[in-house]
Amino acid sequence: MIHVLMILPVLPLPLWFTETVAVAQGLLTLAACVLLILAIPAIVLARRSARSAANRIDALSRQLSVEVAPMLRDAAVALTNLNEIMGAVRDDVHAVHETVTLTAATVRDTVASTRVRIERLGLLVDVVQDELEDVVMGTIGAVHRARAGVSAVGGGVRNVLGRLVGRLATRALRGEDREEEFRSPRPFRRTRV
């Protein structure tokens, strides 16, 4: 591959263009110098403004620190008091929790022992009820036997009373008055039925 390089002659610029560029360069240099001269006082003024602003900020910060420092101390004291209160409340809550836990355990133990006592009482009531039923049944049997005995004896008593009343009636009709017999009656003889 072959490269061909061509060289063309540079044509001179027209004179009017060269003069115009030279004048523009001069004007730009003059404007830069004027701006630089004007920038120096502006920089000095800006530094003075910055210093006065910094001084004002320092004065405001000092005044603010004087005014805010008591509030910050009060806030620190309030936070300290709040921490103490929170500690006391935490301790009280812990004590209440322990008391409730102990009380709950005691109640559980009491309920368990009461349940055992109630079960024992139930067993005792069952035994007493069985014994009472036996006593009542025995008493009922004794009463029935006593009734049977009284009715058996009652027939004999009726006979004795009937004879006694019969004798009294006979004597009364005869006019005999014997009070001694009524005061000391004959011994009762039991008859078997």
C-alpha positions in Angstrom: 0.0 0.0 0.0 1.3 3.3 -1.0 0.6 6.5 0.8 0.8 9.7 -1.0 1.2 12.9 0.9 0.3 16.1 -0.7 1.6 19.3 0.5 -0.3 22.4 -0.3 1.1 25.9 0.1 -0.4 28.0 3.0 -1.9 31.2 1.7 -1.3 34.3 3.8 -4.3 35.7 5.6 -5.8 39.0 4.4 -4.5 42.0 6.1 -7.8 43.3 7.3 -8.4 40.0 9.2 -5.1 40.1 10.9 -5.6 43.7 12.0 -9.1 42.9 13.3 -7.8 40.0 15.3 -5.0 42.1 16.7 -7.5 44.8 17.8 -9.8 42.2 19.4 -6.9 40.8 21.3 -5.9 44.2 22.6 -9.5 45.0 23.6 -9.8 41.6 25.4 -6.5 42.3 27.2 -7.7 45.7 28.3 -11.0 44.3 29.5 -9.2 41.6 31.5 -7.0 44.3 33.1 -10.1 46.5 34.0 -11.8 43.4 35.4 -8.8 42.5 37.5 -8.5 46.1 38.8 -12.2 46.1 39.7 -12.0 42.5 41.2 -9.4 43.5 43.8 -11.6 46.0 45.6 -14.5 43.5 45.3 -12.4 40.8 46.9 -11.4 43.2 49.7 -15.0 44.1 50.3 -16.0 40.4 50.2 -13.3 39.7 52.8 -14.5 42.5 55.0 -18.1 41.3 54.7 -17.1 37.7 55.5 -15.2 39.0 58.6 -18.1 41.0 59.8 -20.5 38.1 59.1 -18.2 35.8 61.0 -18.0 38.3 63.9 -21.8 38.6 63.9 -22.1 34.8 63.9 -19.6 34.5 66.8 -21.6 37.1 68.7 -24.8 35.3 68.0 -23.3 32.0 69.0 -22.0 33.5 72.3 -25.4 35.1 73.0 -27.1 31.8 72.0 -24.8 29.8 74.3 -25.5 32.2 77.1 -29.3 31.9 76.6 -29.3 28.2 75.7 -26.8 27.0 78.3 -29.3 27.3 81.3 -31.9 25.5 79.2 -29.4 22.7 78.4 -28.5 22.4 82.1 -32.2 22.2 83.0 -32.8 19.6 80.2 -29.8 17.6 81.5 -31.2 17.8 85.1 -34.7 16.8 83.8 -33.2 13.8 81.9 -31.3 12.8 85.1 -34.5 13.0 87.1 -36.4 11.1 84.4 -33.7 8.4 84.5 -34.0 8.1 88.3 -37.8 8.0 88.0 -37.6 5.3 85.3 -35.2 3.3 87.5 -37.6 3.6 90.5 -40.5 2.6 88.3 -38.5 -0.3 86.9 -37.7 -1.5 90.5 -41.3 -1.1 91.6 -42.5 -3.1 88.5 -40.0 -5.8 89.3 -41.1 -5.9 93.0 -44.8 -6.1 91.9 -44.0 -8.8 89.4 -42.2 -10.8 92.1 -45.2 -10.3 94.5 -47.7 -11.3 91.9 -45.6 -14.4 91.0 -45.3 -15.4 94.6 -49.0 -14.7 95.3 -50.0 -16.8 92.2 -47.8 -19.7 93.4 -49.3 -19.4 96.9 -52.9 -19.4 95.4 -52.1 -22.4 93.3 -50.7 -24.3 96.3 -53.7 -23.2 98.4 -56.1 -24.3 95.7 -54.4 -27.7 95.4 -54.4 -28.3 99.1 -58.0 -27.1 99.4 -58.9 -29.5 96.6 -57.3 -32.4 98.5 -59.1 -31.4 101.7 -62.4 -31.2 99.8 -61.8 -34.6 98.3 -61.1 -35.9 101.8 -64.2 -34.2 103.1 -66.2 -35.8 100.4 -64.9 -39.2 101.3 -65.7 -38.4 105.0 -69.2 -37.3 104.1 -69.6 -40.6 102.1 -68.5 -42.6 105.2 -70.7 -40.5 107.5 -73.6 -40.9 105.1 -73.1 -44.7 105.0 -73.0 -44.8 108.8 -76.0 -42.6 109.2 -77.9 -44.8 106.7 -76.9 -47.8 108.8 -78.0 -46.1 112.1 -81.3 -44.9 110.6 -82.0 -48.3 109.2 -81.1 -49.9 112.6 -83.3 -47.3 114.3 -86.2 -48.0 111.9 -85.8 -51.7 112.5 -85.7 -51.1 116.3 -88.8 -49.0 116.1 -90.6 -51.7 114.0 -89.5 -54.3 116.5 -90.6 -52.0 119.4 -94.0 -51.5 117.7 -94.4 -55.2 117.3 -93.4 -55.7 120.9 -95.8 -52.9 122.1 -98.6 -54.4 120.1 -97.8 -57.8 121.5 -97.7 -56.4 125.0 -100.6 -54.1 124.2 -102.9 -57.0 123.9 -101.9 -58.1 127.4 -102.2 -54.5 128.7 -105.6 -54.3 127.2 -106.6 -57.5 128.9 -105.2 -56.3 132.2 -106.8 -52.8 131.9 -110.0 -54.5 130.8 -110.1 -56.7 133.9 -109.1 -53.8 136.1 -111.9 -51.6 134.7 -114.3 -54.5 134.9 -113.5 -55.0 138.6 -113.8 -51.3 139.3 -117.1 -51.2 137.6 -118.3 -54.2 139.6 -117.2 -52.8 142.9 -118.7 -49.4 142.0 -122.0 -51.1 141.4 -121.7 -53.0 144.7 -120.7 -49.8 146.4 -117.3 -51.0 147.5 -114.7 -48.4 147.7 -111.1 -49.6 147.8 -108.6 -47.0 147.0 -105.7 -49.1 148.2 -105.9 -51.2 145.1 -105.4 -48.2 142.9 -102.5 -46.9 144.9 -100.5 -50.1 144.8 -101.5 -52.2 141.9 -100.5 -55.7 141.4 -97.3 -56.3 139.6 -97.7 -56.5 135.9 -97.3 -59.9 134.3 -96.2 -60.1 130.8 -98.0 -62.5 128.5 -96.4 -64.0 125.5 -98.0 -63.6 122.2 
